[in-house]
Amino acid sequence: MLGSGYRVEVSNQRHRWFADEPADIGGTDTAPSPYELLLGSLAACTLITLRMYAQRKGITLDWVKAEYRFGRHHVEEGSEKIERIDSHITLGGIFSEAERQ
């Protein structure tokens, strides 16, 4: 549901959350931007998947950090910009060589 400015309410059967845009582009900056929500969703999915995988394989996973960044980049000078998401995932723990593989 669209609120004032660019603020929106999103919901499903059980939860309700919001999205907004930063003030410098006309939003009220009262909630994460749609891109921030997308990156957060990717990070959450990555972390949950890695935890499930480690548990099923009997690997002790002390912690996991997933960082996602969104940007628009020129592939080559003078070209149109493309949208790109970069990720960096760090696993914490003591792993055997077999577990690393």
Secondary structure, 3 states (H helix, E strand, C coil): CECCCCCEEEECCCCEEEECCCHHHCCCCCCCCHHHHHHHHHHHHHHHHHHHHHHHHCCCCCEEEEEEEEEEEECCCCCCEEEEEEEEEEEECCCCHHHHC
